[in-house]
Amino acid sequence: QLQLVESGGGLVQPGGSLRLSCATSGSTLEDYATGWFRQAPGKEREAVACISSSGRSTNYADSVKGRFTISRDNAKNTVYLQMNSLKPEDTAVYYCKAARVGLRDYWGQGTQVTVSS
């Protein structure tokens, strides 16, 4: 069973940067596609970015294209989300998800990101 733990959230001013990490254990991360999702108060959870198991393919929500970068280090069993030029509307709880065909999805507990002056 895969366990995911997010870290790196916090309070940042508009225009600032944060790097989120998603550390995994319990299984081999390279077998899973992974993604970052976020949920703001009163809103549904939305996909932010995803990356294939090999790391060769990525996709981003239009709202974060050009500002966020997803990456992974399979040797360290960790997925990252580099967030630059942060905006107040990026404020949300950010979740990491791992998925593999034929198996259940795995989620982390989330990390709060607050963008405010």
Order of alpha helices (4+ residues) and beta strands (2+ residues): beta-beta-beta-beta-beta-beta-beta-beta-beta-beta-beta
